[in-house]
Amino acid sequence: MALPKLTTPTYELEIPSTDEKIKYRPFLVKEEKILMMAMETKKESDIVQAVKEIVSECTFNKINLGTMPMFDVEYIFLNIRSKSVGEVSKLKLLCPDDGKTYADVELDLNEVKVQVGDDHTNKIELGDGKGIIMTYPTINSFSDSGIKDINASNMLDVISSCILQIYEQEGKKTYDPKDQTKKELTEFIEQLNTKQFRDVQKFFDTMPKLKHEIKIKNPKTKKESNITLTGLNDFFG
C-alpha cells in the first residue's frame, strides 16, 4: 500500500527589486540535507550552489535565479528558512564595548528587510559626457567568478562583473561590456581617478542589502549597544 503524501504549506512574498509576488514553500528534509552537507564542506561554492538549489525548488522553479540580484535571492532564502526551521533565529553576537564577550540574542526574521542606502544610484557620471551604468551582483556572478564577498582585493573583478553599460557623448555612444575582454574592462577601471572610483564604490556601499539593527546587552558589563546585521550569514547562529 502506498504511503500517504504530506501536504506542504505555501506562502507568498514580494521580490524586493521588482515588487513581483511569488509563491514559496518551506524546504523539506531532503533539501535541508543538501544545505547541511554544503555547510560541512565550508566551501563558499558549495553553499552558494545549495542556496540556488533550495530557492529554485522551493519557489517551484518559476524564477530565474541566475539574473536575479543577490539581495533578492538572500531575502527569498531568509523567508524560506524562517518558515522551515523557525521564525526566530538565536544568535551569539560579539559585544562591541569590550570586544570579547558574546551575548545571546533572539531575532525575529520577519523583521529583517532589504534596505537601500541614502543617495543610491546606478549611474556613475565620469565627466565630459562619459559614464557607467551599473547592475547588481547576482548569485551567478559570485559563483562563476569565485568571488565570496566584496572587498578591497577583488573590487576590480566585482566592478567588471557589474558594469551594465559604458557610455560617452551623454549616452549617444554606448559600449556593451560583453563585447570587451576582461583585460580591457580592468584597464578601463584602472583609469578612474580617486573621486570616480569612490563614486563606484558608493554604488556597492549603498546598494540594497539585507540589513537590520539590533540592540544587545553585554552580560558582564551590562552596557547596551546597537549592532547592524548585514548579509545572509549574519542572521543565522
MDAnalysis code that builds the backbone (N, CA, C; Angstrom):
import MDAnalysis as mda
import numpy as np

u = mda.Universe.empty(711, n_residues=237, atom_resindex=np.repeat(np.arange(237), 3), trajectory=True)
u.add_TopologyAttr("name", ["N", "CA", "C"] * 237)
u.add_TopologyAttr("resid", np.arange(1, 238))
u.add_TopologyAttr("resname", ["MET", "ALA", "LEU", "PRO", "LYS", "LEU", "THR", "THR", "PRO", "THR", "TYR", "GLU", "LEU", "GLU", "ILE", "PRO", "SER", "THR", "ASP", "GLU", "LYS", "ILE", "LYS", "TYR", "ARG", "PRO", "PHE", "LEU", "VAL", "LYS", "GLU", "GLU", "LYS", "ILE", "LEU", "MET", "MET", "ALA", "MET", "GLU", "THR", "LYS", "LYS", "GLU", "SER", "ASP", "ILE", "VAL", "GLN", "ALA", "VAL", "LYS", "GLU", "ILE", "VAL", "SER", "GLU", "CYS", "THR", "PHE", "ASN", "LYS", "ILE", "ASN", "LEU", "GLY", "THR", "MET", "PRO", "MET", "PHE", "ASP", "VAL", "GLU", "TYR", "ILE", "PHE", "LEU", "ASN", "ILE", "ARG", "SER", "LYS", "SER", "VAL", "GLY", "GLU", "VAL", "SER", "LYS", "LEU", "LYS", "LEU", "LEU", "CYS", "PRO", "ASP", "ASP", "GLY", "LYS", "THR", "TYR", "ALA", "ASP", "VAL", "GLU", "LEU", "ASP", "LEU", "ASN", "GLU", "VAL", "LYS", "VAL", "GLN", "VAL", "GLY", "ASP", "ASP", "HIS", "THR", "ASN", "LYS", "ILE", "GLU", "LEU", "GLY", "ASP", "GLY", "LYS", "GLY", "ILE", "ILE", "MET", "THR", "TYR", "PRO", "THR", "ILE", "ASN", "SER", "PHE", "SER", "ASP", "SER", "GLY", "ILE", "LYS", "ASP", "ILE", "ASN", "ALA", "SER", "ASN", "MET", "LEU", "ASP", "VAL", "ILE", "SER", "SER", "CYS", "ILE", "LEU", "GLN", "ILE", "TYR", "GLU", "GLN", "GLU", "GLY", "LYS", "LYS", "THR", "TYR", "ASP", "PRO", "LYS", "ASP", "GLN", "THR", "LYS", "LYS", "GLU", "LEU", "THR", "GLU", "PHE", "ILE", "GLU", "GLN", "LEU", "ASN", "THR", "LYS", "GLN", "PHE", "ARG", "ASP", "VAL", "GLN", "LYS", "PHE", "PHE", "ASP", "THR", "MET", "PRO", "LYS", "LEU", "LYS", "HIS", "GLU", "ILE", "LYS", "ILE", "LYS", "ASN", "PRO", "LYS", "THR", "LYS", "LYS", "GLU", "SER", "ASN", "ILE", "THR", "LEU", "THR", "GLY", "LEU", "ASN", "ASP", "PHE", "PHE", "GLY"])
u.atoms.positions = np.array([
    [0.843, -1.198, 0.000],
    [0.000, 0.000, 0.000],
    [0.883, 1.255, 0.000],
    [0.544, 2.195, -0.866],
    [1.327, 3.431, -0.955],
    [1.107, 4.296, 0.286],
    [2.179, 4.871, 0.786],
    [2.090, 5.737, 1.956],
    [1.434, 7.070, 1.585],
    [0.776, 7.707, 2.526],
    [0.113, 8.988, 2.223],
    [1.131, 10.092, 1.931],
    [0.747, 11.036, 1.086],
    [1.608, 12.178, 0.780],
    [1.282, 13.319, 1.733],
    [2.325, 13.943, 2.244],
    [2.148, 15.032, 3.198],
    [1.911, 16.355, 2.477],
    [1.063, 17.172, 3.060],
    [0.760, 18.482, 2.489],
    [1.754, 19.520, 2.994],
    [2.330, 20.279, 2.069],
    [3.278, 21.340, 2.434],
    [2.621, 22.695, 2.250],
    [2.642, 23.556, 3.264],
    [2.005, 24.874, 3.137],
    [2.716, 25.751, 2.106],
    [1.974, 26.667, 1.519],
    [2.521, 27.600, 0.536],
    [2.346, 29.032, 1.041],
    [3.380, 29.852, 0.851],
    [3.353, 31.238, 1.297],
    [3.612, 32.159, 0.109],
    [3.446, 33.453, 0.338],
    [3.660, 34.441, -0.724],
    [4.524, 35.582, -0.195],
    [5.404, 36.093, -1.043],
    [6.198, 37.272, -0.692],
    [6.440, 38.112, -1.935],
    [6.905, 39.345, -1.707],
    [7.237, 40.253, -2.802],
    [8.744, 40.312, -2.980],
    [9.200, 40.160, -4.217],
    [10.622, 40.285, -4.511],
    [11.013, 41.754, -4.342],
    [12.002, 42.064, -3.509],
    [12.335, 43.466, -3.197],
    [12.616, 44.350, -4.407],
    [13.337, 43.840, -5.387],
    [13.764, 44.698, -6.504],
    [12.655, 44.989, -7.504],
    [11.619, 44.140, -7.541],
    [10.579, 44.286, -8.567],
    [9.162, 44.405, -8.008],
    [8.984, 44.077, -6.707],
    [7.653, 44.015, -6.079],
    [6.782, 42.918, -6.681],
    [7.386, 42.042, -7.471],
    [6.641, 40.908, -8.027],
    [6.325, 39.909, -6.908],
    [5.104, 39.407, -6.896],
    [4.699, 38.437, -5.887],
    [4.993, 37.023, -6.370],
    [5.633, 36.236, -5.507],
    [5.922, 34.843, -5.839],
    [5.435, 33.947, -4.705],
    [5.215, 32.698, -5.031],
    [4.823, 31.713, -4.028],
    [6.035, 30.854, -3.679],
    [6.090, 30.419, -2.428],
    [7.183, 29.569, -1.998],
    [6.698, 28.625, -0.903],
    [7.485, 27.629, -0.643],
    [7.183, 26.652, 0.409],
    [8.412, 26.461, 1.289],
    [8.228, 25.909, 2.486],
    [9.396, 25.585, 3.322],
    [10.236, 24.499, 2.644],
    [11.538, 24.438, 2.991],
    [12.329, 23.338, 2.436],
    [12.053, 22.056, 3.217],
    [12.205, 20.940, 2.524],
    [11.929, 19.628, 3.084],
    [13.216, 19.020, 3.623],
    [13.106, 17.875, 4.263],
    [14.275, 17.210, 4.849],
    [15.341, 16.958, 3.783],
    [14.921, 16.531, 2.594],
    [15.892, 16.228, 1.528],
    [16.670, 17.478, 1.118],
    [16.006, 18.644, 1.152],
    [16.670, 19.892, 0.776],
    [17.516, 20.429, 1.927],
    [17.046, 20.222, 3.143],
    [17.845, 20.626, 4.301],
    [19.146, 19.835, 4.344],
    [19.084, 18.582, 3.915],
    [20.281, 17.735, 3.871],
    [21.312, 18.313, 2.904],
    [20.836, 18.839, 1.775],
    [21.734, 19.460, 0.797],
    [22.474, 20.629, 1.432],
    [21.733, 21.454, 2.184],
    [22.324, 22.616, 2.838],
    [23.317, 22.205, 3.914],
    [22.960, 21.207, 4.723],
    [23.834, 20.742, 5.798],
    [25.144, 20.201, 5.244],
    [25.048, 19.433, 4.162],
    [26.247, 18.858, 3.541],
    [27.147, 19.959, 2.991],
    [26.537, 20.979, 2.402],
    [27.315, 22.091, 1.852],
    [28.014, 22.865, 2.964],
    [27.319, 23.086, 4.074],
    [27.897, 23.830, 5.188],
    [29.035, 23.053, 5.850],
    [28.948, 21.732, 5.819],
    [30.014, 20.906, 6.392],
    [31.312, 21.037, 5.617],
    [31.213, 21.242, 4.308],
    [32.419, 21.389, 3.493],
    [33.082, 22.742, 3.721],
    [32.277, 23.720, 4.171],
    [32.747, 25.092, 4.419],
    [33.264, 25.773, 3.156],
    [32.881, 25.219, 1.996],
    [33.272, 25.823, 0.729],
    [32.178, 26.779, 0.272],
    [32.576, 28.017, -0.039],
    [31.603, 29.022, -0.449],
    [30.840, 28.576, -1.691],
    [31.541, 27.937, -2.632],
    [30.896, 27.498, -3.875],
    [29.819, 26.462, -3.606],
    [30.065, 25.567, -2.639],
    [29.073, 24.543, -2.295],
    [27.851, 25.164, -1.626],
    [28.086, 26.143, -0.754],
    [26.976, 26.802, -0.055],
    [26.127, 27.606, -1.040],
    [26.791, 28.322, -1.950],
    [26.068, 29.093, -2.961],
    [25.217, 28.167, -3.823],
    [25.789, 27.020, -4.237],
    [25.054, 26.073, -5.055],
    [23.867, 25.498, -4.302],
    [24.049, 25.220, -3.012],
    [22.961, 24.690, -2.191],
    [21.828, 25.705, -2.076],
    [22.185, 26.979, -1.844],
    [21.176, 28.037, -1.750],
    [20.413, 28.147, -3.063],
    [21.114, 28.073, -4.190],
    [20.460, 28.144, -5.501],
    [19.469, 27.006, -5.685],
    [19.898, 25.804, -5.333],
    [19.035, 24.631, -5.498],
    [17.791, 24.735, -4.622],
    [17.992, 25.131, -3.365],
    [16.874, 25.196, -2.424],
    [15.879, 26.282, -2.827],
    [16.388, 27.473, -3.163],
    [15.498, 28.560, -3.563],
    [14.733, 28.189, -4.824],
    [15.411, 27.566, -5.770],
    [14.758, 27.165, -7.018],
    [13.642, 26.150, -6.766],
    [13.951, 25.119, -5.977],
    [12.960, 24.083, -5.683],
    [11.787, 24.643, -4.886],
    [12.093, 25.488, -3.910],
    [11.048, 25.978, -3.001],
    [10.212, 27.100, -3.598],
    [10.611, 27.603, -4.762],
    [9.785, 28.569, -5.481],
    [9.212, 27.926, -6.737],
    [9.205, 26.597, -6.744],
    [8.583, 25.795, -7.796],
    [9.206, 26.028, -9.166],
    [10.517, 26.353, -9.161],
    [11.294, 26.538, -10.400],
    [10.678, 27.584, -11.330],
    [10.092, 28.625, -10.745],
    [9.411, 29.629, -11.556],
    [10.140, 30.971, -11.604],
    [11.327, 31.047, -11.001],
    [12.082, 32.293, -11.072],
    [13.471, 32.017, -11.640],
    [14.017, 33.006, -12.323],
    [15.343, 32.876, -12.915],
    [16.373, 33.429, -11.932],
    [16.976, 32.529, -11.164],
    [17.924, 32.954, -10.132],
    [19.194, 33.549, -10.722],
    [19.590, 33.068, -11.895],
    [20.865, 33.492, -12.475],
    [20.953, 34.976, -12.743],
    [19.815, 35.621, -13.063],
    [19.819, 37.049, -13.387],
    [19.273, 37.899, -12.248],
    [18.920, 37.263, -11.146],
    [18.319, 37.978, -10.013],
    [19.402, 38.558, -9.111],
    [19.255, 39.810, -8.658],
    [20.236, 40.381, -7.729],
    [20.422, 39.503, -6.503],
    [21.646, 39.475, -5.986],
    [21.973, 38.622, -4.849],
    [21.082, 38.922, -3.649],
    [20.763, 40.210, -3.427],
    [19.954, 40.544, -2.250],
    [18.534, 39.981, -2.360],
    [18.017, 39.833, -3.593],
    [16.707, 39.197, -3.773],
    [16.764, 37.721, -3.374],
    [17.810, 37.040, -3.836],
    [17.966, 35.610, -3.532],
    [18.115, 35.422, -2.023],
    [18.917, 36.276, -1.389],
    [19.119, 36.177, 0.057],
    [17.807, 36.405, 0.808],
    [17.007, 37.362, 0.347],
    [15.736, 37.663, 1.007],
    [14.762, 36.484, 0.876],
    [14.712, 35.904, -0.316],
    [13.834, 34.748, -0.527],
    [14.285, 33.584, 0.344],
    [15.596, 33.335, 0.376],
    [16.117, 32.232, 1.194],
    [15.838, 32.476, 2.677],
    [15.979, 33.717, 3.119],
    [15.705, 34.055, 4.516],
    [14.266, 33.682, 4.884],
    [13.329, 33.995, 3.985],
    [11.928, 33.686, 4.243],
    [11.659, 32.186, 4.187],
    [12.294, 31.492, 3.251],
    [12.152, 30.038, 3.170],
    [12.671, 29.397, 4.444],
    [13.827, 29.851, 4.894],
    [14.452, 29.289, 6.089],
    [13.591, 29.547, 7.325],
    [13.003, 30.752, 7.427],
    [12.193, 31.080, 8.607],
    [10.937, 30.225, 8.684],
    [10.350, 29.897, 7.533],
    [9.157, 29.054, 7.523],
    [9.512, 27.577, 7.680],
    [10.775, 27.243, 7.458],
    [11.204, 25.841, 7.522],
    [11.699, 25.454, 8.907],
    [12.533, 26.307, 9.492],
    [13.211, 25.986, 10.751],
    [12.619, 26.758, 11.926],
    [12.149, 27.955, 11.661],
    [11.597, 28.781, 12.731],
    [11.813, 30.242, 12.429],
    [10.853, 31.077, 12.818],
    [10.928, 32.498, 12.518],
    [11.841, 33.266, 13.460],
    [12.278, 32.612, 14.535],
    [13.197, 33.240, 15.480],
    [14.576, 32.603, 15.347],
    [15.577, 33.416, 15.078],
    [16.953, 32.934, 14.951],
    [17.727, 33.292, 16.222],
    [18.373, 32.298, 16.811],
    [19.163, 32.529, 18.028],
    [20.611, 32.789, 17.643],
    [21.103, 33.957, 18.032],
    [22.438, 34.405, 17.631],
    [23.339, 34.617, 18.839],
    [24.629, 34.455, 18.608],
    [25.646, 34.853, 19.585],
    [26.422, 36.005, 18.956],
    [26.284, 37.187, 19.517],
    [26.892, 38.373, 18.937],
    [27.970, 38.931, 19.856],
    [29.066, 39.351, 19.235],
    [30.178, 39.921, 19.977],
    [29.827, 41.337, 20.438],
    [29.976, 41.587, 21.728],
    [29.654, 42.907, 22.289],
    [30.763, 43.891, 21.938],
    [30.420, 44.997, 21.287],
    [31.454, 45.944, 20.835],
    [32.108, 46.730, 21.961],
    [31.495, 46.787, 23.157],
    [32.068, 47.620, 24.215],
    [33.346, 47.033, 24.799],
    [33.468, 45.662, 24.810],
    [34.724, 45.084, 25.290],
    [35.413, 44.212, 24.243],
    [34.701, 43.895, 23.167],
    [35.303, 43.144, 22.068],
    [35.661, 41.709, 22.375],
    [35.116, 41.140, 23.458],
    [35.458, 39.753, 23.785],
    [34.285, 38.946, 24.349],
    [33.259, 39.629, 24.827],
    [32.117, 38.935, 25.415],
    [31.011, 38.765, 24.377],
    [30.405, 37.569, 24.358],
    [29.305, 37.301, 23.436],
    [27.976, 37.337, 24.188],
    [26.973, 37.879, 23.521],
    [25.631, 37.949, 24.098],
    [24.688, 37.083, 23.281],
    [23.794, 36.388, 23.958],
    [22.771, 35.587, 23.290],
    [21.596, 36.491, 22.938],
    [21.206, 36.458, 21.660],
    [20.134, 37.331, 21.175],
    [19.157, 36.520, 20.333],
    [17.887, 36.811, 20.467],
    [16.874, 36.205, 19.611],
    [16.375, 37.253, 18.622],
    [16.362, 36.869, 17.340],
    [15.970, 37.800, 16.280],
    [14.767, 37.245, 15.522],
    [13.720, 38.052, 15.420],
    [12.550, 37.685, 14.624],
    [12.884, 37.958, 13.157],
    [13.016, 36.902, 12.369],
    [13.421, 37.049, 10.972],
    [12.387, 37.804, 10.143],
    [11.145, 37.863, 10.608],
    [10.118, 38.614, 9.888],
    [10.404, 40.111, 9.887],
    [11.249, 40.546, 10.817],
    [11.571, 41.976, 10.905],
    [12.702, 42.377, 9.966],
    [13.388, 41.396, 9.385],
    [14.537, 41.687, 8.526],
    [14.055, 42.036, 7.116],
    [14.460, 43.189, 6.626],
    [14.052, 43.645, 5.301],
    [15.269, 44.045, 4.475],
    [15.050, 44.184, 3.181],
    [16.088, 44.717, 2.295],
    [16.033, 46.235, 2.371],
    [17.174, 46.859, 2.681],
    [17.233, 48.311, 2.815],
    [18.210, 48.905, 1.801],
    [17.915, 50.117, 1.380],
    [18.745, 50.821, 0.391],
    [19.390, 52.028, 1.053],
    [20.669, 52.245, 0.776],
    [21.384, 53.377, 1.344],
    [20.941, 54.707, 0.758],
    [21.246, 55.777, 1.468],
    [20.886, 57.127, 1.010],
    [21.627, 57.477, -0.285],
    [20.954, 58.233, -1.136],
    [21.555, 58.738, -2.393],
    [22.069, 57.614, -3.290],
    [21.412, 56.465, -3.239],
    [21.862, 55.357, -4.087],
    [21.476, 55.606, -5.542],
    [22.406, 55.361, -6.452],
    [22.138, 55.462, -7.888],
    [23.022, 54.466, -8.620],
    [22.520, 53.962, -9.743],
    [23.321, 53.020, -10.532],
    [23.999, 53.714, -11.711],
    [23.868, 55.053, -11.775],
    [24.508, 55.820, -12.849],
    [25.694, 56.574, -12.273],
    [26.880, 56.230, -12.752],
    [28.109, 56.875, -12.281],
    [28.608, 57.818, -13.370],
    [28.529, 59.108, -13.118],
    [28.982, 60.098, -14.101],
    [30.481, 60.340, -13.929],
    [31.206, 60.241, -15.035],
    [32.666, 60.364, -15.002],
    [33.156, 61.704, -15.537],
    [32.233, 62.540, -16.013],
    [32.624, 63.834, -16.567],
    [32.831, 63.772, -18.069],
    [32.785, 64.916, -18.725],
    [32.967, 65.009, -20.179],
    [31.968, 64.148, -20.938],
    [30.763, 63.994, -20.387],
    [29.726, 63.217, -21.080],
    [29.892, 61.724, -20.992],
    [30.872, 61.275, -20.219],
    [31.120, 59.833, -20.084],
    [30.533, 59.328, -18.772],
    [30.230, 58.023, -18.757],
    [29.700, 57.456, -17.531],
    [29.535, 55.954, -17.609],
    [29.091, 55.383, -16.490],
    [28.888, 53.943, -16.369],
    [27.493, 53.698, -15.792],
    [26.797, 52.731, -16.346],
    [25.539, 52.258, -15.770],
    [25.837, 50.910, -15.107],
    [25.539, 50.810, -13.818],
    [25.852, 49.598, -13.067],
    [24.623, 48.708, -12.887],
    [24.885, 47.439, -12.655],
    [23.838, 46.487, -12.307],
    [24.272, 45.741, -11.055],
    [23.339, 45.124, -10.361],
    [23.659, 44.496, -9.079],
    [24.308, 43.123, -9.248],
    [25.182, 42.757, -8.321],
    [25.763, 41.405, -8.364],
    [24.664, 40.351, -8.263],
    [24.798, 39.302, -9.050],
    [23.856, 38.182, -8.991],
    [24.524, 37.009, -8.298],
    [23.754, 36.004, -7.964],
    [24.332, 34.821, -7.334],
    [25.270, 34.111, -8.297],
    [24.999, 34.233, -9.609],
    [25.893, 33.632, -10.600],
    [27.206, 34.394, -10.713],
    [27.161, 35.712, -10.541],
    [28.401, 36.482, -10.648],
    [29.350, 36.142, -9.512],
    [28.793, 35.707, -8.380],
    [29.634, 35.271, -7.270],
    [30.169, 33.868, -7.530],
    [29.297, 32.948, -7.933],
    [29.725, 31.561, -8.108],
    [30.599, 31.376, -9.338],
    [30.274, 32.069, -10.436],
    [31.035, 31.888, -11.676],
    [32.439, 32.474, -11.600],
    [32.577, 33.581, -10.844],
    [33.877, 34.245, -10.772],
    [34.686, 33.842, -9.555],
    [34.050, 33.070, -8.665],
    [34.752, 32.650, -7.455],
    [34.799, 33.721, -6.388],
    [34.043, 34.814, -6.577],
    [34.004, 35.887, -5.595],
    [33.165, 35.452, -4.397],
    [33.703, 35.611, -3.204],
    [32.967, 35.247, -1.987],
    [32.196, 36.438, -1.442],
    [32.848, 37.570, -1.388],
    [32.193, 38.793, -0.954],
    [32.948, 39.963, -1.571],
    [32.447, 41.162, -1.327],
    [33.047, 42.350, -1.920],
    [34.055, 42.941, -0.947],
    [35.317, 42.973, -1.357],
    [36.357, 43.561, -0.510],
    [37.411, 44.210, -1.390],
    [38.413, 44.802, -0.764],
    [39.424, 45.564, -1.499],
    [40.187, 44.706, -2.501],
    [40.428, 43.439, -2.163],
    [41.250, 42.584, -3.023],
    [40.547, 42.170, -4.313],
    [39.218, 42.130, -4.300],
    [38.520, 41.684, -5.504],
    [37.629, 42.757, -6.110],
    [37.796, 44.002, -5.654],
    [36.913, 45.076, -6.089],
    [36.895, 45.242, -7.609],
    [38.051, 45.126, -8.265],
    [38.090, 45.288, -9.723],
    [37.271, 44.207, -10.422],
    [37.363, 42.963, -9.932],
    [36.582, 41.876, -10.518],
    [35.091, 42.104, -10.310],
    [34.728, 42.566, -9.115],
    [33.320, 42.819, -8.810],
    [32.776, 43.926, -9.717],
    [33.530, 45.022, -9.832],
    [33.091, 46.134, -10.677],
    [32.918, 45.658, -12.117],
    [33.894, 44.903, -12.621],
    [33.827, 44.412, -14.004],
    [32.556, 43.602, -14.245],
    [32.204, 42.763, -13.265],
    [31.041, 41.888, -13.433],
    [29.718, 42.637, -13.311],
    [29.777, 43.878, -12.785],
    [28.544, 44.633, -12.534],
    [28.362, 45.837, -13.456],
    [29.235, 46.006, -14.428],
    [29.050, 47.096, -15.389],
    [28.029, 46.664, -16.436],
    [26.930, 47.395, -16.505],
    [25.889, 47.088, -17.486],
    [26.162, 47.788, -18.806],
    [26.701, 49.010, -18.710],
    [26.950, 49.789, -19.926],
    [27.962, 50.893, -19.633],
    [28.798, 51.173, -20.613],
    [29.702, 52.325, -20.581],
    [29.264, 53.259, -21.703],
    [29.188, 54.549, -21.404],
    [28.712, 55.465, -22.436],
    [29.596, 56.708, -22.508],
    [29.483, 57.406, -23.627],
    [30.097, 58.721, -23.795],
    [29.171, 59.560, -24.660],
    [29.524, 60.821, -24.857],
    [28.678, 61.757, -25.601],
    [27.261, 61.802, -25.023],
    [27.198, 61.863, -23.654],
    [25.913, 61.944, -22.949],
    [24.980, 60.779, -23.303],
    [25.563, 59.635, -23.584],
    [24.755, 58.445, -23.852],
    [24.483, 58.180, -25.315],
    [24.991, 59.055, -26.192],
    [24.758, 58.847, -27.634],
    [25.591, 57.695, -28.171],
    [26.714, 57.419, -27.504],
    [27.557, 56.299, -27.901],
    [27.725, 55.386, -26.694],
    [27.422, 54.107, -26.879],
    [27.471, 53.169, -25.751],
    [28.333, 51.957, -26.079],
    [28.816, 51.316, -25.013],
    [29.645, 50.126, -25.145],
    [29.072, 49.027, -24.242],
    [28.920, 47.852, -24.794],
    [28.421, 46.708, -24.028],
    [29.624, 45.949, -23.465],
    [29.700, 45.777, -22.146],
    [30.830, 45.056, -21.539],
    [31.009, 43.636, -22.074],
    [29.927, 43.051, -22.566],
    [30.022, 41.690, -23.109],
    [30.901, 41.638, -24.360],
    [31.048, 42.789, -25.000],
    [31.873, 42.849, -26.214],
    [33.339, 43.145, -25.899],
    [33.660, 43.324, -24.613],
    [35.020, 43.658, -24.212],
    [35.659, 42.460, -23.496],
    [36.972, 42.398, -23.536],
    [37.676, 41.349, -22.796],
    [37.799, 41.773, -21.331],
    [38.094, 40.813, -20.474],
    [38.280, 41.117, -19.059],
    [39.437, 42.099, -18.879],
    [40.484, 41.931, -19.686],
    [41.640, 42.815, -19.614],
    [41.253, 44.245, -19.977],
    [40.439, 44.402, -21.010],
    [40.019, 45.736, -21.449],
    [39.167, 46.420, -20.372],
    [38.289, 45.670, -19.737],
    [37.457, 46.235, -18.675],
    [38.310, 46.646, -17.476],
    [39.268, 45.787, -17.126],
    [40.141, 46.092, -15.995],
    [40.955, 47.351, -16.274],
    [41.491, 47.472, -17.483],
    [42.270, 48.650, -17.847],
    [41.409, 49.910, -17.815],
    [40.140, 49.778, -18.222],
    [39.226, 50.925, -18.187],
    [39.001, 51.371, -16.742],
    [38.754, 50.416, -15.862],
    [38.500, 50.740, -14.451],
    [39.732, 51.356, -13.806],
    [40.916, 50.868, -14.183],
    [42.148, 51.373, -13.594],
    [42.450, 52.813, -14.010],
    [41.760, 53.306, -15.052],
    [41.930, 54.693, -15.481],
    [41.158, 55.681, -14.592],
    [40.227, 55.163, -13.781],
    [39.411, 56.038, -12.950],
    [40.285, 56.795, -11.955],
    [39.953, 58.066, -11.728],
    [40.663, 58.803, -10.683],
    [40.038, 58.459, -9.320],
    [40.592, 59.022, -8.261],
    [40.157, 58.661, -6.909],
    [38.683, 58.974, -6.675],
    [38.221, 60.139, -7.099],
    [36.817, 60.518, -6.892],
    [35.888, 59.600, -7.675],
    [36.233, 59.325, -8.929],
    [35.396, 58.461, -9.762],
    [35.292, 57.053, -9.151],
    [36.425, 56.552, -8.654],
    [36.432, 55.218, -8.061],
    [35.596, 55.191, -6.782],
    [35.640, 56.270, -6.007],
    [34.828, 56.346, -4.796],
    [33.341, 56.355, -5.133],
    [32.981, 57.007, -6.250],
    [31.578, 57.019, -6.682],
    [31.112, 55.612, -7.046],
    [32.013, 54.851, -7.662],
    [31.679, 53.462, -7.998],
    [31.543, 52.639, -6.721],
    [32.465, 52.839, -5.787],
    [32.389, 52.115, -4.516],
    [31.113, 52.458, -3.761],
    [30.669, 53.708, -3.868],
    [29.446, 54.134, -3.190],
    [28.245, 53.348, -3.705],
    [28.264, 52.996, -4.987],
    [27.182, 52.180, -5.549],
    [27.039, 50.879, -4.760],
    [28.167, 50.231, -4.451],
    [28.134, 48.975, -3.716],
    [27.835, 49.184, -2.234],
    [28.349, 50.290, -1.672],
    [28.122, 50.564, -0.257],
    [26.652, 50.854, 0.045],
    [25.962, 51.479, -0.912],
    [24.578, 51.900, -0.676],
    [23.546, 51.018, -1.372],
    [23.994, 50.006, -2.120],
    [23.035, 49.178, -2.853],
    [22.149, 48.384, -1.880],
    [20.973, 47.951, -2.331],
    [20.071, 47.202, -1.454],
    [20.756, 45.975, -0.860],
    [20.469, 45.728, 0.421],
    [21.021, 44.547, 1.090],
    [20.167, 44.198, 2.292],
    [20.219, 42.927, 2.693],
    [19.571, 42.528, 3.935],
    [20.245, 43.288, 5.069],
    [19.450, 44.005, 5.846],
    [20.048, 44.842, 6.886],
    [19.074, 44.994, 8.045],
    [19.611, 44.902, 9.264],
    [18.752, 45.042, 10.439],
    [19.594, 45.482, 11.625],
    [19.093, 46.471, 12.349],
    [19.798, 46.942, 13.551],
    [19.181, 46.291, 14.780],
    [20.032, 45.746, 15.639],
    [19.555, 45.043, 16.824],
    [20.302, 45.551, 18.051],
    [19.597, 45.618, 19.167],
    [20.210, 46.083, 20.421],
    [20.627, 44.866, 21.240],
    [21.865, 44.886, 21.729],
    [22.337, 43.796, 22.583],
    [22.855, 44.357, 23.903],
    [22.873, 43.505, 24.915],
    [23.347, 43.904, 26.239],
    [24.459, 42.983, 26.686],
    [25.603, 43.551, 26.989],
    [26.745, 42.764, 27.443],
    [26.398, 42.149, 28.810],
    [26.422, 40.801, 28.901],
    [26.047, 40.153, 30.170],
    [27.016, 40.442, 31.316],
    [28.224, 40.886, 30.978],
    [29.217, 41.173, 32.019],
    [29.203, 42.641, 32.439],
    [29.266, 43.526, 31.427],
    [29.353, 44.961, 31.743],
    [27.981, 45.622, 31.851],
    [26.946, 44.916, 31.347],
    [25.563, 45.420, 31.350],
    [25.376, 46.619, 30.411],
    [26.389, 46.890, 29.592],
    [26.284, 48.012, 28.654],
    [25.496, 47.580, 27.417],
    [24.585, 48.439, 26.955],
    [23.799, 48.163, 25.760],
    [24.457, 48.797, 24.534],
    [24.397, 48.077, 23.428],
    [24.977, 48.569, 22.179],
    [24.048, 48.208, 21.022],
    [24.144, 48.995, 19.962],
    [23.406, 48.691, 18.734],
    [24.369, 48.054, 17.733],
    [23.935, 46.958, 17.121],
    [24.742, 46.265, 16.120],
    [23.932, 46.164, 14.836],
    [24.577, 46.439, 13.713],
    [23.910, 46.320, 12.422],
    [24.292, 44.989, 11.771],
    [23.283, 44.185, 11.462],
    [23.492, 42.910, 10.793],
    [23.267, 43.111, 9.301],
    [24.169, 42.605, 8.476],
    [24.021, 42.727, 7.022],
    [24.427, 41.412, 6.361],
    [23.735, 41.073, 5.279],
    [24.086, 39.856, 4.561],
    [23.539, 38.618, 5.245],
    [23.329, 37.574, 4.470],
    [22.657, 36.371, 4.927],
    [23.329, 35.717, 6.129],
    [24.652, 35.646, 6.148],
    [25.360, 34.928, 7.203],
    [25.151, 35.524, 8.593],
    [24.898, 36.823, 8.655],
    [24.726, 37.484, 9.953],
    [23.459, 37.077, 10.685],
    [22.490, 36.523, 9.966],
    [21.186, 36.296, 10.562],
    [20.955, 34.891, 11.077],
    [21.996, 34.062, 10.995],
    [21.848, 32.696, 11.479],
    [22.994, 32.369, 12.448],
    [22.632, 31.733, 13.566],
    [23.653, 31.375, 14.550],
    [24.382, 30.106, 14.190],
])
